[in-house]
Amino acid sequence: MKSNEFEKVGDLLARQYKISIRKGRSWCCNIKNRVVYYIDQDIHELPEDHILGLLLHEIAHIHYTTAPEYPTFNKELSQVTLNMLEDIAIEHIIGNDYPNAGEILESTTQEVLDQLIKILPKLEESEHEKALLYASTRFQGRGYSTNITKYEIVGQEISEVMIKNKDNILNRKQTSDLLPIVKEIVDILIARLGQPSEADKNRMSFDSRKQTEGDEIQEDDGATPSRRGLVKAMGAKPGNSNSAMPHPDIEYMGNIVDQAGIIGRRLRTILKRNNAMEFGGRYRTGKILPKRLVRMKVLKDKRAFAKRVVKSNQSYAFALTCDVSGSMFGCREDPASNAMNSMYMVSEALRTAGIPRSVSIFGQKAKVLAKMSKNGITWDQLVQANVIRNTGQGCTNIELGMEKCIEELKTTKAERKVMIVLTDGSGNDDDVRDMYNLAKTQKIECIGITLGNCDGTLGEVFGAKNNIVLENANKIGEAFIKILKQTITVSEGQ
């Protein structure tokens, strides 16, 4: 789903329920101020049903959740227990009030339960929280018939209490009606697992989360760390890890990424036309086939000449590399965010067009983030904080990034190989020129994008014609699109 499509849906729901919908750091809501927060990145990575399901869940919290009086003893454990029960209750209520909402939420719930079973053993949560999460899956008919771990055994016992009180949970009149069931569950948790540690209490506490996350957090909003892990897992592509943290100084920009689909489809149309064999020259440029002599004699055919066939299909491969040295961060125009979003946009456009590409970064060292492939990559795969920091941000070794591009392009048999280098600084001209000459021997086209008001090293080595100079980092995306359009064009014979 694109950002503008989500905004249209959000506006309709906002007017209906008298709420506000804003970008945030998690899927959560502020019940008091009637604000729903969402993660912009998820809008592009999750299926539409799941996006609407998450949105409806937060709206249901605002619409149906009432603030209860928590017990002073075991308040934190009571909060997360009540939130687990309330999540089930509000989805049932809004599903009954709006039939279409019930179908959407059912689809999202099934995906959440599937992912929860997979990631639950790896979650860095307390045994108390794991037991509650497992109890939720057992209550909704998922989980294992034989329970082995401690949290599974306790979760099974809690689920039996929940099943016994199923009608009271699903048809509760107000949130505080769930408190007697909460007390029964908390007593089981304390009896079987003991009191949670102070660190666990702080993580579970709504008050401590509000201090770190501000107005986005409100009681009973469902924005627990485990829930965020679930949302992340729902958008994961096979084979990709979701444990790495994204770089805090790189912001996701939906307005740039949204262009990937349009550009990709346009490139794919051009490639389909080029991949067809075409006729070269006029009809008399070919030879006369023996069987055509009959047509000339009997039918008086004056166009009996065979046409000369020209092979016009060119295969392409791109290698993208981006500067992540210290100078790319901390500027008002945010070069790092613009650069990484633009590379992600180009990568997705090439995936749509079926063109192999690789993505790498460089600073003091160079690192390949995505090897040469036609497969999709995730945003998190590109902006892992530890990978970016490990490249070393103290200097700009452009030649190392070029070397990674050459290595990746060597692995493909494409007829046209293109390297795109993005930097905001200057490197060692001699080292970059050596790598440029090596690329030319491999028949690799080198194109540069330089941020600043001068050509820099890339202009000096690649030549002014093959280096785009940008004074404004906000134009990076446009520069990448311009390169794609100029590189992948309709063949001259058509």
C-alpha positions as CSV (number, residue, x, y, z in Angstrom):
1,M,0.0,0.0,0.0
2,K,1.3,3.5,-0.9
3,S,1.3,6.4,1.6
4,N,-1.3,8.3,-0.2
5,E,-3.6,5.3,-0.3
6,F,-3.2,4.8,3.4
7,E,-3.8,8.5,4.1
8,K,-7.2,8.3,2.2
9,V,-8.3,5.3,4.2
10,G,-7.0,6.9,7.4
11,D,-8.9,10.1,6.7
12,L,-12.2,8.2,6.2
13,L,-11.7,6.3,9.5
14,A,-10.6,9.4,11.3
15,R,-13.7,11.3,10.4
16,Q,-16.0,8.4,11.3
17,Y,-14.4,7.7,14.7
18,K,-13.4,11.4,15.4
19,I,-9.7,10.5,15.9
20,S,-6.3,11.6,14.5
21,I,-3.9,9.3,12.7
22,R,-0.2,10.3,12.8
23,K,3.3,8.8,12.1
24,G,5.0,7.3,15.2
25,R,7.6,4.9,16.4
26,S,5.1,2.0,16.9
27,W,1.5,0.9,16.3
28,C,-0.2,2.3,19.3
29,C,-2.7,4.9,20.5
30,N,-3.2,7.7,22.9
31,I,-6.7,7.0,24.3
32,K,-7.1,10.2,26.1
33,N,-6.2,12.4,23.1
34,R,-7.8,10.0,20.6
35,V,-4.7,9.7,18.4
36,V,-3.5,6.5,16.6
37,Y,0.2,6.2,15.7
38,Y,1.5,4.0,12.9
39,I,4.9,3.2,11.4
40,D,5.4,4.5,7.9
41,Q,7.7,1.7,6.9
42,D,5.0,-0.9,7.7
43,I,2.6,0.7,5.3
44,H,4.8,-0.3,2.3
45,E,5.9,-3.8,3.6
46,L,2.8,-5.3,5.1
47,P,-0.2,-6.7,3.2
48,E,-3.2,-4.4,3.0
49,D,-5.4,-6.6,5.2
50,H,-2.8,-6.5,8.0
51,I,-2.4,-2.7,7.8
52,L,-6.1,-2.3,8.1
53,G,-6.2,-4.9,10.9
54,L,-3.6,-3.0,12.9
55,L,-5.4,0.3,12.3
56,L,-8.7,-1.1,13.3
57,H,-7.2,-2.7,16.5
58,E,-5.9,0.7,17.7
59,I,-9.2,2.4,16.8
60,A,-11.0,-0.2,18.8
61,H,-8.9,0.6,21.8
62,I,-9.9,4.3,21.5
63,H,-13.5,3.4,20.9
64,Y,-14.1,0.7,23.5
65,T,-11.4,0.7,26.1
66,T,-12.1,2.5,29.4
67,A,-9.4,3.3,32.0
68,P,-9.7,0.9,34.9
69,E,-8.4,1.2,38.5
70,Y,-5.4,-1.1,38.7
71,P,-4.5,-2.8,42.0
72,T,-1.5,-1.3,43.8
73,F,0.0,-4.7,44.3
74,N,1.5,-6.3,41.2
75,K,0.3,-3.3,39.1
76,E,2.7,-3.9,36.2
77,L,1.7,-7.6,35.9
78,S,-1.9,-6.6,36.1
79,Q,-1.5,-4.1,33.3
80,V,0.0,-6.5,30.8
81,T,-2.5,-9.2,31.7
82,L,-5.5,-6.9,31.3
83,N,-4.1,-5.6,28.0
84,M,-3.9,-9.2,26.7
85,L,-7.5,-9.8,27.6
86,E,-8.6,-6.4,26.4
87,D,-7.0,-7.0,23.0
88,I,-9.1,-10.1,22.5
89,A,-12.3,-8.4,23.8
90,I,-12.1,-5.2,21.6
91,E,-11.5,-7.1,18.4
92,H,-14.5,-9.3,19.1
93,I,-16.7,-6.2,19.9
94,I,-15.6,-4.2,16.8
95,G,-16.0,-7.4,14.7
96,N,-19.6,-7.7,15.7
97,D,-20.3,-4.0,15.2
98,Y,-18.8,-4.0,11.7
99,P,-18.8,-7.3,9.8
100,N,-16.1,-6.3,7.4
101,A,-13.9,-5.3,10.3
102,G,-14.3,-8.8,11.7
103,E,-13.1,-10.4,8.5
104,I,-10.0,-8.2,8.3
105,L,-9.2,-8.6,12.0
106,E,-9.5,-12.4,11.7
107,S,-7.0,-12.4,8.9
108,T,-4.6,-10.3,10.8
109,T,-5.1,-12.3,14.0
110,Q,-4.2,-15.6,12.2
111,E,-1.0,-14.1,10.9
112,V,-0.1,-12.7,14.3
113,L,-0.7,-16.1,15.9
114,D,1.4,-17.9,13.3
115,Q,4.3,-15.5,13.8
116,L,3.9,-15.5,17.6
117,I,4.4,-19.3,17.8
118,K,7.6,-19.0,15.7
119,I,9.2,-16.1,17.6
120,L,8.0,-16.8,21.1
121,P,11.0,-18.9,22.1
122,K,13.4,-16.2,21.0
123,L,11.6,-13.2,22.5
124,E,13.7,-11.4,25.2
125,E,10.7,-11.1,27.5
126,S,10.1,-12.3,31.0
127,E,8.6,-15.8,31.6
128,H,5.5,-14.0,32.9
129,E,4.9,-12.2,29.6
130,K,5.7,-15.3,27.5
131,A,3.2,-17.3,29.5
132,L,0.5,-14.6,28.8
133,L,1.3,-14.6,25.1
134,Y,1.2,-18.4,24.9
135,A,-2.1,-18.4,26.8
136,S,-3.5,-16.0,24.2
137,T,-2.6,-18.4,21.4
138,R,-4.1,-21.4,23.3
139,F,-7.3,-19.5,24.0
140,Q,-7.6,-18.9,20.2
141,G,-7.0,-22.5,19.3
142,R,-3.3,-22.4,18.4
143,G,-0.2,-23.6,20.1
144,Y,1.1,-27.2,20.9
145,S,-0.8,-30.2,22.2
146,T,2.2,-31.1,24.4
147,N,3.7,-28.3,26.4
148,I,7.4,-28.6,27.3
149,T,8.8,-25.2,28.5
150,K,7.8,-23.6,31.7
151,Y,6.0,-20.6,30.1
152,E,4.1,-23.1,27.9
153,I,2.9,-25.1,30.9
154,V,1.9,-21.9,32.8
155,G,0.3,-20.5,29.7
156,Q,-1.8,-23.6,29.2
157,E,-3.1,-23.3,32.8
158,I,-3.9,-19.6,32.2
159,S,-5.7,-20.4,28.9
160,E,-8.0,-22.8,30.8
161,V,-9.0,-20.0,33.1
162,M,-9.6,-17.8,30.0
163,I,-11.7,-20.5,28.2
164,K,-13.8,-21.0,31.4
165,N,-14.5,-17.2,31.4
166,K,-14.8,-16.9,27.6
167,D,-18.2,-15.2,27.6
168,N,-17.1,-12.7,30.3
169,I,-14.1,-11.8,28.2
170,L,-15.7,-11.4,24.8
171,N,-18.9,-9.7,26.0
172,R,-17.5,-7.5,28.8
173,K,-19.4,-4.2,29.2
174,Q,-16.4,-2.1,30.2
175,T,-12.7,-2.8,30.7
176,S,-12.9,-3.0,34.5
177,D,-15.2,-6.0,34.2
178,L,-12.1,-8.0,33.3
179,L,-10.2,-7.2,36.6
180,P,-11.5,-10.3,38.5
181,I,-10.2,-12.6,35.7
182,V,-6.9,-10.6,35.7
183,K,-6.5,-11.2,39.5
184,E,-7.0,-14.9,39.0
185,I,-4.4,-15.0,36.2
186,V,-1.9,-12.9,38.1
187,D,-2.2,-15.2,41.1
188,I,-1.3,-18.2,38.9
189,L,1.7,-16.3,37.5
190,I,3.0,-15.4,40.9
191,A,2.4,-18.9,42.3
192,R,4.2,-20.7,39.4
193,L,6.8,-18.1,38.3
194,G,7.3,-15.9,41.4
195,Q,7.5,-12.1,41.5
196,P,8.9,-10.5,38.3
197,S,12.3,-8.7,38.7
198,E,12.5,-4.9,38.9
199,A,13.9,-4.8,35.4
200,D,10.9,-6.8,34.1
201,K,8.5,-4.6,36.0
202,N,10.0,-1.5,34.4
203,R,9.7,-3.0,30.9
204,M,6.1,-3.9,31.6
205,S,5.1,-0.6,33.2
206,F,3.1,1.9,31.1
207,D,4.5,4.7,33.2
208,S,8.1,3.9,32.4
209,R,7.3,3.6,28.7
210,K,5.5,6.9,28.7
211,Q,8.6,8.6,30.1
212,T,10.7,7.3,27.2
213,E,8.2,7.5,24.3
214,G,6.1,10.5,25.3
215,D,2.6,11.2,24.1
216,E,2.5,8.2,21.8
217,I,2.0,5.8,24.8
218,Q,-1.2,5.6,26.7
219,E,-2.5,2.9,29.0
220,D,-4.1,-0.1,27.2
221,D,-2.7,0.9,23.9
222,G,-1.1,-2.5,23.1
223,A,2.3,-1.1,22.1
224,T,4.4,-3.6,24.1
225,P,7.9,-4.6,22.8
226,S,6.7,-8.1,22.0
227,R,3.8,-6.7,19.9
228,R,6.3,-4.6,17.9
229,G,8.4,-7.7,17.3
230,L,5.3,-9.4,16.0
231,V,4.5,-6.6,13.6
232,K,8.1,-6.7,12.4
233,A,7.9,-10.4,11.8
234,M,4.7,-10.0,9.8
235,G,6.5,-7.9,7.3
236,A,9.6,-10.1,7.1
237,K,10.7,-11.7,3.8
238,P,11.9,-15.3,3.9
239,G,15.6,-15.6,4.9
240,N,15.9,-12.1,6.4
241,S,16.6,-11.5,10.1
242,N,14.5,-9.0,12.0
243,S,16.7,-8.9,15.1
244,A,19.0,-6.1,13.8
245,M,18.2,-2.5,14.9
246,P,17.9,0.1,12.2
247,H,20.2,3.1,12.3
248,P,18.5,5.8,14.4
249,D,19.6,8.7,12.2
250,I,18.2,7.2,9.0
251,E,14.5,8.0,8.5
252,Y,12.1,6.0,6.3
253,M,10.6,8.3,3.5
254,G,7.5,6.9,2.0
255,N,7.2,9.7,-0.6
256,I,10.5,8.4,-2.2
257,V,9.8,4.7,-1.9
258,D,6.3,5.0,-3.4
259,Q,7.9,5.8,-6.8
260,A,9.4,2.3,-7.1
261,G,6.3,0.6,-8.5
262,I,5.7,3.2,-11.2
263,I,9.3,3.3,-12.3
264,G,9.6,-0.5,-12.2
265,R,6.5,-1.1,-14.3
266,R,7.7,1.4,-16.9
267,L,11.1,-0.3,-17.1
268,R,9.5,-3.7,-17.4
269,T,7.4,-2.4,-20.4
270,I,10.5,-1.2,-22.1
271,L,12.3,-4.4,-21.5
272,K,9.4,-6.5,-22.9
273,R,9.5,-4.5,-26.1
274,N,13.3,-4.8,-26.4
275,N,13.3,-8.5,-25.6
276,A,11.4,-9.2,-28.8
277,M,13.5,-9.9,-32.0
278,E,13.1,-7.0,-34.4
279,F,13.4,-6.5,-38.2
280,G,16.3,-4.3,-39.4
281,G,16.1,-2.1,-42.5
282,R,13.6,-2.2,-45.3
283,Y,12.1,-5.4,-46.7
284,R,14.6,-5.7,-49.6
285,T,17.5,-5.9,-47.2
286,G,16.9,-9.6,-46.6
287,K,17.3,-12.5,-49.0
288,I,14.6,-14.2,-51.1
289,L,13.7,-17.6,-49.7
290,P,13.0,-20.4,-52.3
291,K,9.4,-20.8,-51.1
292,R,8.8,-17.1,-51.7
293,L,9.5,-17.5,-55.4
294,V,6.1,-19.2,-55.8
295,R,4.4,-16.2,-54.2
296,M,6.2,-13.9,-56.6
297,K,5.1,-15.9,-59.6
298,V,1.5,-16.9,-58.7
299,L,0.4,-14.0,-56.4
300,K,2.5,-11.3,-57.9
301,D,3.8,-10.6,-54.4
302,K,6.3,-7.7,-54.6
303,R,7.2,-8.0,-50.9
304,A,8.6,-11.5,-51.0
305,F,11.9,-10.6,-49.5
306,A,12.7,-12.0,-46.0
307,K,13.5,-9.2,-43.5
308,R,16.8,-9.1,-41.8
309,V,16.4,-10.0,-38.1
310,V,18.4,-8.0,-35.6
311,K,19.0,-9.1,-32.0
312,S,17.9,-6.1,-29.9
313,N,17.4,-7.6,-26.4
314,Q,20.0,-6.3,-24.0
315,S,20.2,-7.7,-20.5
316,Y,21.1,-5.3,-17.7
317,A,22.6,-5.5,-14.2
318,F,23.1,-2.7,-11.8
319,A,25.4,-2.4,-8.8
320,L,24.6,0.5,-6.4
321,T,27.0,1.7,-3.7
322,C,26.5,4.6,-1.3
323,D,28.7,6.7,1.0
324,V,27.9,6.3,4.7
325,S,30.8,8.3,6.1
326,G,30.2,10.8,9.0
327,S,29.6,13.7,6.7
328,M,26.4,12.0,5.4
329,F,24.8,12.4,8.8
330,G,23.7,15.3,10.9
331,C,23.0,17.8,8.0
332,R,19.7,19.6,7.8
333,E,18.9,18.1,4.4
334,D,19.6,14.6,5.8
335,P,21.7,13.1,3.0
336,A,21.9,9.7,4.6
337,S,18.2,9.2,4.7
338,N,17.6,10.5,1.2
339,A,20.4,8.4,-0.2
340,M,19.3,5.1,1.5
341,N,15.6,5.6,0.6
342,S,16.6,6.4,-3.0
343,M,18.7,3.2,-3.2
344,Y,15.8,1.2,-1.7
345,M,13.5,2.7,-4.2
346,V,15.8,1.9,-7.2
347,S,16.3,-1.6,-5.8
348,E,12.6,-2.2,-5.7
349,A,12.0,-0.7,-9.1
350,L,14.6,-3.0,-10.6
351,R,13.1,-6.0,-8.8
352,T,9.7,-5.1,-10.3
353,A,11.4,-4.9,-13.8
354,G,13.2,-8.3,-13.2
355,I,16.7,-6.7,-13.4
356,P,19.4,-8.1,-11.1
357,R,21.1,-5.6,-8.8
358,S,23.4,-5.4,-5.8
359,V,23.5,-2.8,-3.0
360,S,26.6,-1.9,-1.0
361,I,27.9,0.9,1.3
362,F,31.3,2.3,2.0
363,G,33.1,4.5,4.4
364,Q,36.5,3.5,5.8
365,K,35.6,-0.1,4.7
366,A,32.9,-1.4,2.3
367,K,30.1,-3.9,2.9
368,V,27.7,-5.6,0.5
369,L,24.2,-5.3,1.9
370,A,22.4,-7.2,-0.8
371,K,24.2,-9.5,-3.3
372,M,23.5,-9.5,-7.0
373,S,20.0,-10.9,-7.3
374,K,16.5,-10.3,-8.6
375,N,15.0,-11.1,-5.2
376,G,13.4,-8.4,-3.0
377,I,15.2,-6.9,0.0
378,T,13.8,-5.3,3.1
379,W,14.4,-1.8,4.4
380,D,15.8,-3.2,7.6
381,Q,18.4,-5.1,5.6
382,L,19.7,-1.8,4.2
383,V,19.8,0.3,7.4
384,Q,21.2,-2.0,10.1
385,A,22.9,0.2,12.6
386,N,25.7,-2.2,13.5
387,V,26.6,-2.8,9.8
388,I,26.7,0.9,8.9
389,R,28.8,1.7,12.0
390,N,31.2,-1.2,11.3
391,T,32.1,0.2,7.9
392,G,33.9,3.0,9.7
393,Q,32.6,6.6,9.3
394,G,35.9,8.4,9.7
395,C,36.9,8.6,6.0
396,T,35.6,8.1,2.4
397,N,37.2,5.3,0.5
398,I,35.2,5.4,-2.7
399,E,37.4,2.9,-4.4
400,L,36.4,0.2,-1.9
401,G,32.7,0.7,-2.7
402,M,33.6,0.5,-6.5
403,E,35.5,-2.7,-5.8
404,K,32.4,-4.3,-4.3
405,C,30.4,-3.3,-7.3
406,I,32.9,-4.8,-9.7
407,E,32.9,-8.1,-7.7
408,E,29.1,-8.3,-7.8
409,L,28.9,-7.4,-11.5
410,K,31.4,-10.1,-12.3
411,T,28.9,-12.7,-11.2
412,T,26.4,-11.9,-13.9
413,K,26.4,-12.4,-17.6
414,A,24.4,-9.3,-18.4
415,E,25.3,-7.6,-21.7
416,R,25.1,-4.1,-20.1
417,K,26.6,-3.7,-16.6
418,V,26.1,-0.4,-14.8
419,M,27.7,0.9,-11.5
420,I,26.2,3.8,-9.7
421,V,28.3,5.5,-7.0
422,L,26.8,8.1,-4.6
423,T,29.1,10.2,-2.4
424,D,29.2,13.6,-0.8
425,G,33.0,13.8,-0.6
426,S,36.3,13.3,-2.3
427,G,38.6,10.3,-2.1
428,N,42.0,9.4,-3.4
429,D,41.9,10.3,-7.1
430,D,44.6,7.8,-8.1
431,D,42.9,4.9,-6.2
432,V,39.5,5.7,-7.7
433,R,41.1,6.0,-11.2
434,D,42.7,2.6,-10.9
435,M,39.4,1.1,-9.9
436,Y,37.7,3.0,-12.8
437,N,40.1,1.6,-15.3
438,L,39.5,-1.9,-13.9
439,A,35.8,-1.4,-14.4
440,K,36.3,-0.3,-18.0
441,T,38.3,-3.5,-18.7
442,Q,35.2,-5.4,-17.5
443,K,33.0,-3.3,-19.7
444,I,31.2,-1.8,-16.7
445,E,29.7,1.7,-17.1
446,C,30.4,4.0,-14.2
447,I,28.0,6.7,-13.2
448,G,28.5,9.0,-10.2
449,I,26.2,11.1,-8.1
450,T,28.1,13.8,-6.1
451,L,26.5,15.8,-3.3
452,G,27.9,19.3,-3.1
453,N,28.6,22.2,-5.4
454,C,31.6,20.8,-7.3
455,D,32.4,17.6,-9.3
456,G,34.8,16.2,-6.7
457,T,36.6,12.9,-7.3
458,L,33.9,11.3,-9.3
459,G,33.7,14.2,-11.8
460,E,37.5,14.2,-12.1
461,V,37.7,10.5,-12.8
462,F,34.3,9.6,-14.4
463,G,34.1,12.8,-16.4
464,A,31.5,15.6,-16.0
465,K,29.2,13.8,-18.4
466,N,28.9,10.7,-16.2
467,N,28.7,12.5,-12.9
468,I,25.5,14.2,-11.6
469,V,26.2,17.0,-9.2
470,L,23.5,17.8,-6.7
471,E,23.5,20.7,-4.3
472,N,20.4,19.5,-2.6
473,A,20.2,16.0,-1.1
474,N,16.4,16.0,-1.6
475,K,17.1,15.6,-5.4
476,I,18.9,12.2,-5.0
477,G,15.8,10.2,-5.8
478,E,15.3,12.2,-9.0
479,A,18.9,11.6,-10.0
480,F,18.6,7.9,-9.6
481,I,15.3,7.9,-11.7
482,K,17.0,10.0,-14.4
483,I,19.9,7.4,-14.6
484,L,17.5,4.5,-15.0
485,K,15.5,6.2,-17.7
486,Q,18.6,7.2,-19.7
487,T,20.2,3.7,-19.3
488,I,17.2,1.5,-20.0
489,T,15.6,2.9,-23.2
490,V,13.7,1.5,-26.2
491,S,16.1,0.1,-28.8
492,E,16.8,2.3,-31.8
493,G,15.3,-0.2,-34.3
494,Q,11.8,0.1,-32.8
